[in-house]
Every structure is written in C-alpha cells, then in structure tokens.
Amino acid sequence: MLDRSLVCCILMFGISTGLSDGA
C-alpha cells in the first residue's frame, strides 16, 4: 500500500513539474 502512495505522489509531482516546464 505504501508503494502505491509513493507512486501516486511521484506521479503527481512529475505531472506538476511537467506542466510547469511546458508552460
């Protein structure tokens, strides 16, 4: 379960940085 949370957090962080980088 912890792994899933970690992956979700990393995924959100990646999307956030990706959007910021794109914008």
Backbone as CSV, one residue per row, in Angstrom:
resi,resn,N_x,N_y,N_z,CA_x,CA_y,CA_z,C_x,C_y,C_z
1,MET,0.844,-1.199,0.000,0.000,0.000,0.000,0.880,1.251,0.000
2,LEU,1.970,1.183,0.750,2.862,2.337,0.830,3.435,2.652,-0.550
3,ASP,3.784,1.593,-1.288,4.348,1.789,-2.626,3.361,2.538,-3.513
4,ARG,2.096,2.166,-3.417,1.073,2.818,-4.252,1.014,4.311,-3.942
5,SER,1.067,4.664,-2.659,1.020,6.073,-2.262,2.241,6.803,-2.802
6,LEU,3.396,6.156,-2.687,4.639,6.760,-3.152,4.566,7.006,-4.652
7,VAL,4.100,6.005,-5.386,3.986,6.130,-6.840,3.024,7.256,-7.199
8,CYS,1.923,7.345,-6.466,0.925,8.388,-6.731,1.544,9.767,-6.493
9,CYS,2.308,9.881,-5.414,2.946,11.154,-5.087,3.940,11.538,-6.178
10,ILE,4.763,10.580,-6.595,5.768,10.838,-7.632,5.071,11.203,-8.937
11,LEU,3.970,10.511,-9.230,3.234,10.770,-10.466,2.709,12.207,-10.455
12,MET,2.115,12.606,-9.342,1.574,13.967,-9.235,2.697,14.992,-9.367
13,PHE,3.826,14.722,-8.694,4.966,15.634,-8.748,5.473,15.750,-10.179
14,GLY,5.549,14.614,-10.861,6.021,14.602,-12.249,5.088,15.403,-13.144
15,ILE,3.790,15.243,-12.954,2.810,15.972,-13.771,2.930,17.471,-13.484
16,SER,3.070,17.819,-12.218,3.175,19.230,-11.842,4.401,19.862,-12.492
17,THR,5.550,19.203,-12.373,6.780,19.733,-12.955,6.668,19.751,-14.471
18,GLY,6.004,18.752,-15.025,5.846,18.676,-16.479,5.024,19.852,-16.977
19,LEU,3.931,20.158,-16.284,3.076,21.277,-16.683,3.841,22.586,-16.535
20,SER,4.553,22.727,-15.431,5.317,23.951,-15.197,6.369,24.124,-16.287
21,ASP,7.028,23.021,-16.642,8.068,23.067,-17.662,7.460,23.431,-19.017
22,GLY,6.289,22.848,-19.292,5.636,23.100,-20.574,5.171,24.553,-20.656
23,ALA,4.651,25.081,-19.527,4.137,26.443,-19.516,5.308,27.405,-19.375
